[in-house]
Amino acid sequence: MSSGTRAASEADPMSAEYIDGYLPDDDVLAAARGRAAELGCSPLAPGAGTTLRFLAATLGARAVVEVGTGSGVSGLCLLRGMAGDGVLTSIDVEPEHQRAARRTFLEAGYPPGRMRLIVGRALDVLPRLTPGGYDLVFVDAARIEYPGYYEQGVALLRRGGIIAFHNVLAGGRMVDPSRRDPETLALREVARAIREDERLVPALLPVGGGLLVAALG
């Protein structure tokens, strides 16, 4: 490792802390994170949340799909970036998660008409949604199923829309050649598939444990 590479590596934890604190959580997001801890689900880091808000705002997103509702942290970030008449469709297998998320959205001032919460397995729900009808698809769920979410998620995007996968680096496991467990292999598969898909313009962003994004050209 060169001295420059070593210096960059050593600065990474401090940089990540600065990125996450750049736009701190307000009271509603902090409360949602507290509910996530009670439910035993892991919300995305603040830096990843602000990135989602930025992407939704850049797209002027009116129709967004979220795979993995959790306590509503990521969904609230998406709603805050979306157009004023935008609708968030969020899918989760746990009804308790969706109840917590609905509370988060209502506390933030969003009316019920801005959210569509669907209880079910995403791989079963996504094929029932409108192909080409969405501006943004965000995935933060079972990583072993990421390849399936990629195939179905891209089909939902309108031209210029974005698909995003949270925590694809999995704490460094994805880039560790000794790791051959099914989840790590699934992450490598989706990273490779998105990189090689000629329809997509991909990037791997250093937030949220690795936010893999791709725009449909």
BELHU-V105463 format. One record per backbone hydrogen bond with DSSP energy under -0.5 kcal/mol. CO is the residue of the C=O (numbers start at 1). NH is the residue of the N-H. If there is no record, write none. Layout:
CO/NH  CO/NH
This chain:
2/6  3/7  4/8  5/9  6/10  7/11  8/12  9/12  11/15  12/16  13/17  14/18  15/19  16/20  17/21  18/22  19/22  19/23  21/24  26/30  27/31  28/32  29/33  30/34  31/35  32/36  33/37  34/38  35/39  36/40  36/41  41/43  45/49  46/50  47/51  48/52  49/53  50/54  51/55  52/56  53/57  54/58  55/59  56/60  56/61  61/83  62/87  63/135  63/136  64/89  65/138  66/68  66/91  67/140  69/72  72/76  73/77  74/78  75/79  76/80  77/81  78/81  78/82  83/86  87/64  87/89  88/90  88/116  89/66  90/118  91/68  92/120  93/95  94/98  95/99  96/100  97/101  98/102  99/103  100/104  101/105  102/106  103/107  104/108  105/110  106/109  111/114  112/115  114/88  116/90  116/118  117/119  118/92  118/120  120/122  121/124  121/125  122/126  125/128  126/129  130/133  134/158  135/162  136/65  137/164  138/67  139/166  142/145  143/146  145/148  145/149  146/150  147/151  148/152  149/153  150/154  151/155  152/156  153/156  153/157  154/157  155/132  156/134  158/161  161/216  162/137  163/214  164/139  165/212  169/172  169/174  170/173  172/175  173/176  175/177  176/179  178/180  181/185  182/186  183/187  184/188  185/189  186/190  187/191  188/192  189/193  190/194  191/195  192/196  193/197  196/198  197/200  199/217  200/202  201/215  203/205  203/213  205/207  205/211  207/210  208/167  209/169  209/170  210/168  210/212  211/205  211/213  212/165  213/203  214/163  215/201  215/217  216/160
